[in-house]
Amino acid sequence: MDPVKVLKQIALHLERAGEPSYRVRAFRRAASVADELPEGELAERADKGTLTQLSGIGKSTAAVIVDALAGREPAYLTDLESRGAPGIPDGGALHAALRGDCHTHSDWSDGGSPIGEMAEAARALGHEYVVLTDHSPRLTVANGLSAERLRRQLDLVRELNAELAPFRILTGIEVDIHADGTLDQEPELLAELDVVVASVHSLLRMPAAEMTERMLTAVANPRVNVLGHCTGRLVTGRGRPESQFDAEAVFTACRDNDVAVEINSRPERLDPPRRLLRLAKELGCRFSIDSDAHAPGQLGWLPFGCVRATECGVGAADVVNAMNADDLVSWAAGG
């Protein structure tokens, strides 16, 4: 067994199960250290029992490496796989119909893994594509991408796509919606991207009338394809209340401008709530069921959104990421 792949696989299981980030980082760090060693050194250290002398490899990760090199499935991995991912539901037919994920983050902004690792994890889940939507520059707390950094990212994506074909990384952004409804990136650069997700991240408690106008302005922008986590709520921990806005007006504008309403699958968001999801369905909106993943294992959270969508009458024909990549890109470009 390849120790590096096994360590990464364990990290995926830990992320999917919502385990503490320090534990995930330990396995990803060990995988990186093992991968960078000269050929033969890992096996030599395993034989001599000196793996833990390497910075970044502890007792647990060393035991995994030893087992993998010996051709044994590590007990740590066996235990994780036997427990499964606690709480993740069966997404049913709708989950099976999804071809990709339109909202994901990498370590270029506030995600925890390189673009290539996110893409490989998505491909392992059976996705045909993943849309890379790192944050825009105003969101400095999330290391948002300046126009210059985003252009460099586009160059890297082209290189990765040449290696990963037929799997595709589609270019995108989660662009911040300013208080006046304008978008936090150069219009010419937004026009180069395959898919644009627009989200409110600031002034979440502004008065309902102002928030409604803010969202209507953003939705009317021809480069917006998906309205991200529209209420901004958090339903775990200390929580965060929903932003207040005229949902009927905003969802009607989404329908009329052919902007998909995101069904955000993150367990702490589950946004929008069911009553708004049903309203958007009744008004004839399209939807995008997204993981909003910030780590490879979180790409497996899509079933959370699929279950809620199915409960509210949303079918595959309503969901943009049930399209193949070419059709999704054509739709996002107004085709």
C-alpha positions in Angstrom: 0.0 0.0 0.0 1.2 3.5 -0.7 1.7 5.2 2.7 1.1 8.7 1.3 -2.2 7.8 -0.2 -3.3 6.0 3.0 -2.4 9.0 5.1 -4.4 11.2 2.8 -7.3 8.8 2.8 -7.4 8.9 6.6 -7.4 12.7 6.5 -10.4 12.6 4.2 -12.3 10.3 6.5 -11.5 12.6 9.5 -12.7 15.7 7.6 -15.9 14.0 6.5 -16.6 13.0 10.1 -16.0 16.6 11.3 -13.1 15.6 13.5 -10.9 18.4 14.9 -8.8 20.2 12.3 -5.5 19.6 14.3 -6.0 15.8 13.8 -6.6 16.2 10.1 -3.6 18.4 9.7 -1.4 15.8 11.5 -2.2 13.2 8.8 -1.9 15.7 5.9 1.4 16.9 7.3 2.7 13.4 7.7 1.7 12.6 4.1 3.6 15.7 2.9 6.7 14.8 4.8 6.6 11.2 3.6 6.1 12.3 0.0 9.1 14.6 0.0 11.6 12.0 1.3 14.3 10.6 -1.1 13.4 7.2 -2.6 13.9 4.4 -0.1 14.3 6.5 3.0 10.8 6.0 4.3 11.1 2.2 4.1 14.6 2.4 5.7 13.3 4.5 8.6 10.3 2.2 9.1 12.7 -0.8 9.4 14.9 1.0 11.9 12.0 2.5 13.9 13.2 6.1 13.3 10.1 7.5 11.6 9.2 9.6 14.6 12.5 11.4 14.4 11.1 13.2 11.4 9.4 16.5 12.2 5.7 16.0 11.3 5.5 12.3 11.9 4.2 11.1 15.3 3.4 7.7 16.8 0.0 7.3 15.1 1.1 8.4 11.7 4.3 6.3 11.9 2.2 3.2 12.7 0.1 3.8 9.7 3.2 4.1 7.5 4.7 0.9 8.9 1.5 -1.1 8.2 1.1 0.4 4.7 4.6 -0.5 3.8 4.1 -4.0 5.1 1.0 -4.4 2.9 -1.4 -4.4 5.8 -4.4 -2.1 6.0 -3.6 0.2 9.0 -5.9 -0.4 12.0 -6.5 3.4 12.1 -8.0 3.3 8.6 -10.0 0.1 9.3 -11.6 1.6 12.4 -12.5 4.8 10.5 -14.1 3.0 7.6 -16.0 0.7 9.9 -17.5 3.7 11.7 -18.4 5.4 8.5 -19.1 9.2 8.4 -21.4 9.8 11.4 -24.5 11.8 10.6 -24.1 11.9 6.8 -27.4 10.8 5.2 -28.1 8.9 2.1 -28.6 11.6 -0.6 -30.8 9.3 -2.7 -31.5 9.7 -6.4 -30.8 13.4 -6.3 -27.3 12.9 -5.0 -26.7 10.3 -7.6 -27.7 12.8 -10.3 -25.2 15.4 -9.4 -22.2 15.7 -11.8 -20.1 18.2 -9.8 -19.9 20.8 -7.1 -20.2 24.6 -7.8 -18.8 26.0 -4.5 -15.4 24.9 -3.2 -12.3 26.5 -1.6 -8.6 25.8 -1.7 -5.6 27.0 0.3 -5.4 30.0 -2.1 -8.0 31.6 0.2 -9.4 30.0 3.4 -9.4 26.4 2.4 -7.0 23.9 3.9 -5.7 22.0 0.9 -4.1 22.7 -2.5 -6.2 22.9 -5.6 -4.9 19.6 -6.9 -5.8 17.7 -3.8 -9.3 19.1 -3.8 -9.7 18.0 -7.4 -8.4 14.5 -6.8 -10.8 14.1 -3.9 -13.7 15.3 -6.0 -12.7 12.9 -8.8 -12.5 10.0 -6.2 -16.1 10.8 -5.2 -17.2 10.3 -8.8 -17.5 13.9 -9.7 -16.9 14.9 -13.3 -15.9 18.4 -12.3 -15.5 20.8 -9.5 -15.9 24.6 -9.6 -13.1 26.4 -7.7 -14.6 29.4 -5.9 -12.0 31.0 -3.7 -12.9 34.3 -2.0 -12.6 37.8 -3.4 -10.1 40.4 -2.2 -12.3 42.3 0.3 -12.6 39.2 2.5 -9.2 39.7 3.9 -9.9 37.4 6.9 -10.3 34.6 4.3 -7.2 35.6 2.3 -9.3 36.7 -0.6 -7.8 36.7 -4.0 -6.7 40.0 -5.6 -7.1 40.2 -9.4 -3.4 39.4 -9.8 -3.6 36.3 -7.6 -6.8 35.1 -9.3 -5.1 35.4 -12.7 -2.2 33.3 -11.4 -4.7 30.8 -10.2 -6.3 30.6 -13.6 -2.9 29.7 -15.1 -2.4 26.9 -12.5 -5.9 25.5 -13.2 -5.1 25.3 -16.9 -2.0 23.2 -16.0 -3.9 21.0 -13.6 -6.7 20.4 -16.1 -4.1 19.1 -18.7 -3.0 16.5 -16.1 -6.5 15.6 -14.7 -8.4 15.2 -18.0 -11.2 14.2 -18.5 -11.9 15.5 -15.0 -12.2 19.3 -15.1 -11.6 22.1 -12.6 -13.9 24.9 -13.7 -12.8 28.4 -12.9 -14.8 30.5 -10.5 -15.0 32.7 -7.5 -17.2 33.3 -4.5 -17.4 37.0 -4.9 -18.4 39.2 -2.0 -21.5 41.4 -2.5 -20.8 44.9 -1.3 -23.3 46.9 0.7 -24.5 48.6 -2.5 -24.9 45.3 -4.3 -21.8 45.7 -6.5 -19.3 42.8 -6.8 -15.9 42.6 -5.2 -13.8 41.9 -8.4 -12.9 43.4 -11.7 -15.9 43.0 -14.2 -13.5 42.0 -17.0 -12.0 39.2 -14.8 -15.4 37.9 -13.7 -16.3 37.6 -17.4 -13.4 35.2 -17.9 -14.6 32.7 -15.2 -16.8 29.7 -15.8 -19.1 30.1 -12.8 -19.6 33.0 -10.4 -21.1 32.5 -6.9 -22.1 35.8 -5.2 -22.5 35.9 -1.4 -23.1 38.4 1.4 -20.4 38.1 4.1 -20.6 41.5 5.8 -23.3 43.7 7.4 -25.5 40.6 7.8 -27.9 42.5 10.1 -28.6 45.5 7.9 -32.3 46.5 7.6 -34.4 44.2 5.5 -35.2 46.9 2.9 -31.5 47.7 2.4 -30.5 44.0 2.3 -33.2 43.3 -0.3 -32.0 46.0 -2.5 -28.4 44.9 -2.1 -29.3 41.3 -3.1 -31.5 42.4 -6.0 -28.7 44.5 -7.4 -26.2 41.6 -7.2 -28.7 39.1 -8.8 -29.3 41.5 -11.7 -25.6 41.5 -12.5 -25.2 39.4 -15.7 -22.0 37.7 -14.4 -23.7 36.3 -11.3 -24.7 32.6 -11.7 -25.4 31.4 -8.1 -26.6 33.3 -5.0 -24.6 31.7 -2.2 -25.9 30.9 1.3 -28.6 33.6 1.1 -29.6 34.0 4.7 -26.0 33.8 6.2 -27.3 31.8 9.1 -25.3 29.4 11.3 -27.2 26.6 13.0 -24.5 25.1 15.2 -22.5 26.3 18.2 -23.4 29.9 19.2 -25.3 30.2 15.9 -26.1 33.2 13.8 -29.6 34.5 12.9 -30.8 34.8 9.4 -30.3 38.0 7.5 -33.7 39.7 6.9 -34.8 40.4 3.3 -37.9 40.1 1.0 -37.3 36.5 0.0 -40.1 36.5 -2.6 -38.6 39.5 -4.3 -35.1 38.1 -4.3 -36.1 34.7 -5.4 -38.3 36.1 -8.2 -35.3 38.1 -9.3 -33.2 34.9 -9.3 -35.8 33.2 -11.5 -36.1 36.1 -13.9 -32.3 36.5 -14.2 -31.7 32.8 -14.3 -29.5 32.8 -11.1 -29.5 29.6 -9.2 -30.3 29.7 -5.5 -27.6 27.8 -3.6 -28.6 24.9 -1.3 -25.6 25.1 0.9 -24.7 21.6 2.4 -22.4 22.6 5.2 -23.8 21.2 8.4 -23.4 24.5 10.2 -25.2 26.4 7.5 -27.9 24.2 5.8 -29.0 27.4 4.1 -31.6 28.4 3.0 -34.0 27.0 5.7 -36.8 24.8 4.4 -39.5 27.4 4.3 -37.4 29.6 2.0 -36.3 26.6 -0.1 -40.0 25.7 -0.7 -40.7 29.3 -1.6 -37.9 29.4 -4.1 -39.1 26.1 -5.6 -42.7 27.4 -5.9 -41.5 30.5 -7.7 -39.6 28.4 -10.3 -36.0 29.0 -9.3 -33.1 26.9 -10.4 -30.8 25.6 -7.6 -27.2 24.6 -7.1 -26.5 22.0 -4.4 -23.0 22.7 -3.1 -20.7 21.5 -0.4 -18.9 24.9 0.2 -16.0 22.6 1.0 -12.9 24.0 2.6 -11.1 20.7 2.8 -11.2 17.5 0.6 -13.3 15.5 3.0 -16.0 18.1 3.1 -16.7 17.5 -0.5 -18.7 14.5 0.8 -21.2 16.7 2.5 -23.5 17.1 -0.6 -26.0 14.6 0.8 -27.0 17.0 3.5 -28.2 19.4 0.8 -29.8 16.7 -1.3 -32.0 15.4 1.5 -33.3 18.9 2.2 -33.8 19.6 -1.5 -35.8 16.4 -2.0 -38.0 17.1 1.0 -38.9 20.5 -0.5 -39.7 19.1 -4.0 -36.5 20.0 -5.8 -35.6 17.5 -8.5 -32.5 16.9 -10.7 -34.1 19.0 -13.5 -34.0 22.0 -11.2 -30.4 21.7 -10.2 -27.6 23.2 -12.3 -24.8 20.9 -11.1 -26.8 17.9 -12.4 -25.7 19.2 -15.8 -22.4 18.0 -17.4 -19.5 20.5 -17.4 -20.1 21.8 -21.0 -23.8 22.5 -20.4 -23.1 24.1 -17.0 -20.5 26.5 -18.6 -22.8 27.2 -21.4 -25.6 28.0 -19.0 -23.4 30.2 -16.8 -22.3 32.2 -19.9 -26.0 32.8 -20.8 -26.2 30.1 -23.4 
